[in-house]
Every structure is written in structure tokens, then in C-alpha cells.
Amino acid sequence: MALLQISEPGGSDEKVSHKVSIGIDLGTTNSLVATVKENSAQTIKDEDGSDILPSVVQFHADNSVTVGHEALNTACENAENTIFSSKRFIGRNISELEQISGSFPYIITQDGESVPIINTVAGPKTASEVSAEILKSLYDRAKKCFACDIHGAIITVPAYFDDAQRQATKDSAKLAGINVYRLLNEPTAAAIAYGLNELEDKLVAVFDLGGGTFDISILRIHEGVFEVLATGGDASLGGDDFDRSIAEWTLTKSSFNNKLTPNDYRTLMLAAKGAKEKLTMEKSAFVDFITKKKNNITRKEFEKLITPLIEKILLVCKKTLLDADFKPIDMDDVVLVGGATRIPCIQKSVHEFFGVKPLSNIDPDRVVAIGAATHANVLAGNAHATEMLLLDVTPLSLGVETMGGIVEKIVHRNTTIPVEKTQQFTTYKDGQTAMSIHVVQGEREMVSDCRSLAKFELRDIPPLTAGAARIAVTYQVDADGLLNVKAYEESKGVEANVEVKPSFGLTDAQITSMIKDSNKYADTDMLKRSLQEKKVEASRTLEAIKSALLQDGDQLLSGKERENIDQCIAALESTKENDNSKKITTAIEILEKETEFYVERRMNASIKKAVEGRNIDEFKS
Amino acid sequence: MNFSQNYFQLLGINESFDIDLQDLASNYKKLQIQTHPDKNINASPHEKRLSIQTSAYINQAYNVLRDCTKRAQYLLEIKNIEINDEQDTINDSEFLAHQLELHEELEYSMSNDKESCEDFLTKIKKYEKELFEDFSRQYLELDYQNAKESVLKMKFYRRLKMQSKEREM
């Protein structure tokens, strides 16, 4: 659409215009970073040659932080300052945290409606801050690998992540100083890793069985367009549950009656996990746990143990397929993601269910990062060859609370995003001048069973008789799956005040102050950094508008309009050379304001061209 | 942004009930390739907002046009014939009696095996198809009153389909 980036073909230019981009798989247990190098997506290894970064962050009294293997290895000695699985806490409030994992060795507190805080020796930390450390570590690794700045990144999130969790993940990236192109659903990333060169119309199911969660997504891939048709899953079912069944089996089998100490439990779970992994290749495995009897589990026994879990997983698959009006046999391909999909009987069950041999030739632990890197490379504008596009859906319905605590759905689950929907409401009392709007996410009928996302008040409604006021509530979900809610009163054409208070989540001010507080940036550094960012923004704005003018400035603008825009460009160009970030901001704003009508004209023109069957590329040369 | 175009104009499709769904899908994708926020990651905030709105509007248009019932209702809306789900009723007593029968049949097929469930859905789809043909004819003949009644009837079948799906889960 508007202000398209012009690609410059030719060898020498390519080096200059190539933007380094990365894909980050921010996982619950492990995280990875990948990039596209010499036309192939690959994971980036650390100095020790390992590409997996355990998602473990350790805080120290001197404010230093260790991440990954090092933090993992010293976790036992410093349990209350070593944070595991921050992805499980991100975007959640304290009561939800208690539900998902019982207890943690660290102290989590929540002050009223604010974000839960983990108390560490280095001070209070939010889950977003913990995840930011993991992101920073991967980001630094990538920077070292390229010895240059990274233009932008894609961060993957589970498809079932709700608005608060997505927002919190974006906040983490902001804290880590990463320019995020977009968030990408993990299963979608996996499909991209497999399917870039697909030419024929294909239906693909992505079967993602991670340590703690299961996701299934149905995609249609056609000429580079990835259309997510439906997504479903179970956020509390994964490979860990298989370990648990082996652990339980061991206890029953060996009639272990002693009370398990936390240490015993850890040993047992590790032994179970080891046995599970061994059973992938072998017919039987020994569960290495202190009991009198020998605990040898055969693959057959293991398969029997996990049959109910597999049935549960396949039921989720069936529901999701039904949601999109498909049958299992409609799928042309099935992509496997997540370490647990290595289990032979899982592969067999998936094969039987869909009637097609699942794809697993890309390492199921790396496939998400690889797909994210592939897509990041496209968004950065490096992959010219394919007009690739990703059309994703909302994983959960979004609604509003109405009388009696009932949810009225405004955006339904599995709607293609971005989406904008408006619903009319009215007052129920004479002379009512304010209205409280409660935004919720989930599939259930009652507000109490759904996730509360935000509450805000619409004030200054003109006092009218009950039912006369027309209040339009608009839900907008962007391509990242992030929600924006607006409300205004229509009957008198007055736009009333809207104040959105996130139920919990970081405000922009909090994020800014966190960045400021981070010890890495002294005040002057902050100023320098923000000036630098402004200059980059100015350059980007200029580059975009200039290439747009080159393309169609003559067709779409009158002489006078063009003159005015040229003046604004000149103004920004000269201001940019100064070191005054405020002035640069103003000049950018003026240029943007003065080109608003032009941007819209371009959008309309490009739409017209698209349906007339002509390609915008024709207008580039 | 020119949001005054109707969905057919926006997607470059002739304003009619019988449309080529492949053309629709292909034009939809062409438009999204131009407007989607992913194609505007380096854009200014204003452009990004515009891109989200435009892309959302195209999604909305596509969702209406690709669904027969929604498309029929929208065609009438263009002719200023609004359908109000709460106020508009069907007077065709034969149709209503048939609906009651179908509901009973649904209950029955649910308590039975999967096959009868699928048979039921196939049957519903057959009735729907007849309605679509009715609507297409009525619309062409400018018989909007009966066309409206056809849309109301389509909605009955839509609900039946939803119910049978829900229960299958």
C-alpha cells in the first residue's frame, strides 16, 4: 500500500539495503534465535556451540543477571532468585498464577490490580522484565554473530495467548530494546518453516505438542498466502504430563509409600523424563529412581499409560477441525512441532487420525524459530521473490459485559485479523451520564468464567431518557492479536472521554521508567539513545515518503500539494541534522500530518489497482 | 480512506448473489497483499493505523461476501431492506412446522450414532441450497419481499447447523 519500500536490485545495492532480521522462539523451557543467512534460515549458536538457551534467569545481589545454562546449573544454590518458566507468568494476575502451577520457590506478590511482582535479591521484577533478560541474551548473541545492528525481530507466542499475554510479551521486547515487527503464533511459524515454496492450494494442520501445552492450527496455504482458518488447543496438556504418568507408574509399581521430599520429586521427574526420551529409540527403559524393585518400563506399557492423554489431544483436534468445517482426511499435510512429537506412538496416532504421514524433517524443537526468522526476513523486505502474506485469526472471542454478568461477544473466535467491529449499546436509566465498559476474552457465557482484560468508563454522555443514547463500542484487533477498544456516544455526535485502564499489565509510563531504571543506561545514555532513535525514525519517514513520491507523486498530487510536501521534507531534513530530539519529533509530526491525505489517496489507488488485476510492481519502474 | 464503496465494489466483484468464490478469494488476497499491516512495518503511526483499518475493512467485506446467507442479507441492505432479527418474523406456517420437525430430528440423531448426525447435516445443506436458489431468482426478479423471507429462513438453517455442530463436540 502506501509508502511501499522500493527494492533495489543488483549486487552492490543489496548489501546496503539488506536488513538484518531475526526470529525469536521465546519458549517456556527453552528459547532460540534464528536468522536467514545466505538464503537459508538457521538457528544462531552461542559461544559454546549451543543454540538452545534454557529460559532461566538468575538475579544477583550486585544487580548482575545470568541467563541460560549458567543460571540453570546454579539454580539449586540460589533457588529463590532463579526464575524458571517466566512465560507461564507473563500477562497473568496472581490468582491465575496460583492456579497454574501451585507454588514457586520464589515470592510473588501483587499490589491491588497491578502486575504481580517476583521479589528477588536484585529487587522486585515483573514477568515481563524476566523475559526481557532472555530476549536480551538472544539479541546480544545475534548482534555478536552479525557484528552489526539488528533491524527488527519477530517473537513467537502460543496461539492461545490472550491479549494480556501478548501485550506483556511485547512489553518484554520493548524493555530489551528490540524493534518488534510483529508477534507470530508458534504453529503458524512452523508452517512457514515448511511451506514457503508451496504453489498449489494446500490444507495443513500444525500439531504442536510442547512441554506444557498443546496447540492445533489449521492453515490454508496458497501462492505464498498463509491463511489460518482455525486454531485450538489445551494450555494444560503437554509432554510433562507424559513424564508424570511414568512417575506415577513408578511409584505404584514399586509400592513406594514414603512421603516424597521435594528433592525426591525432582529426581523422580527427571528419571521419568529420561525414560520417556529413551523410549523414543528403544523398546524399554529403566526409570532411575531409589526404590527396591527394578523399574523397567516397556514402550508398550508407556503407550498404554499415555493413551488417555492422546485421546484427549485428538479430541481437541477434532473440535478445531469441526470449527473450520473440515474432516481430518481433508488435510494435505500435518506438521509436527515440539519435542513431545518425537514419541513414536504420538506420530503413529497423528498419522492414523489424519490419514497422512506427518512431516518432521525439520527439528521439532527448532522449527518455530526457523519459521519466525523466515518470516522476519520477508517483513524486512529482503525476500523479494515471493509475495508472501500471513492472514491470522483471533484465538479467543472478545466480548463485553452486559446486564447480569453475561458476555456479549463482539469479535468471535477464529475471525481473521486485523478486525474492527462496532456494537451499539444504550443507557438503562433516565439521565444516565456515565457507563462502565468491561472488556473480556473467552468462550464462556458468564463474565466470571472469562478473562477480564480491561475496564473503562465512558463519561460525559448527554443526559437523555433511558434507551435514547447511542453508544458505539469499537473493538479493533491488530495483526499481532492486540486489542484496542474505543467508545463514543453517537446520538449527539459527542465523543466522550474514554479512559482505558488495563486490569493488570504495564502502562507505557511504567515501561519507560523501567527502561530508565535499568542500570545499563545512565541518564545521558538515555538521552543519546532517544535522540538516535528519533533520527532513525526521521530517516525512515523521509525514505518512505520519498520513494512514494517517486512512484506516484506526479499522478496523485497537484503542483501545489507537491510543493507543500517538498517543503516539509526539506524542513525535516535540515532539522534532522540538529541534536534536538523535540524539534525532530515536531518536524516528523508536521510531515506526517501534511502527507495524511496523500497516504490515503495512495491506499485507495492501490486497492483499485489490486482488484483491477494489475500489480503495483508495474508502477515501480 | 474511501470506505463508502460497498463490499462488492471494494472486492471488485459484480453485485449479485451468484458470484465466483474463487475470484472473490483471489481479489481478497490481492487486496490484503497491498494493505495488510505486515506490509507496513516501517510505516508511520498514521499509516499503520490506516493499514489496520483498511485491512480490517477488507476482512469484514470478505467475510460477508463469501458466506451465502450474509451475502444475501447484505444485497438486501444495499437496497435499503434491513433485516431485524428480533422483529421480523416468518408467516409461512408450513415452513415453521417443518422447522419443528427438523429440531426433533436433530435431538433424535444426536442421541444416535455419528452417521445419522452426518446425514442430518447433509439434509440441512440440501434445504439451504434450495433456499439459495429461491433467493437468487427472487433477487433477480426484484421480488425483495420474498427475498427477505428467504434470508430469514436461511437463518433458521444456520442455527440448526450451529446446534448440530455444538452438540457433536
Interface residues (C-beta under 8 A of the other chain):
Chain A: M1 A2 L3 L4 Q5 G152 Y181 R182 H222 E223 V225 K318 K319 L322 L379 G381 E387 L389 L390 L391 T415 T416 I417 P418 V419 E420 K421 Q476 V477 D478 A479 R540 T541 A544 I588 E592 E596 V599 E600 M603 N604 S606 I607 K609 A610 V611 E612 G613 I616
Chain B: M1 N2 L10 L11 G12 N27 K29 K30 L31 Q32 I33 Q34 T35 H36 P37 D38 K39 N40 I41 N42 A43 S44 P45 H46 E47 L50 S51 I52 Q53 T54 S55 A56 Y57 N59 Q60 Y62 N63 K165 E168 M169
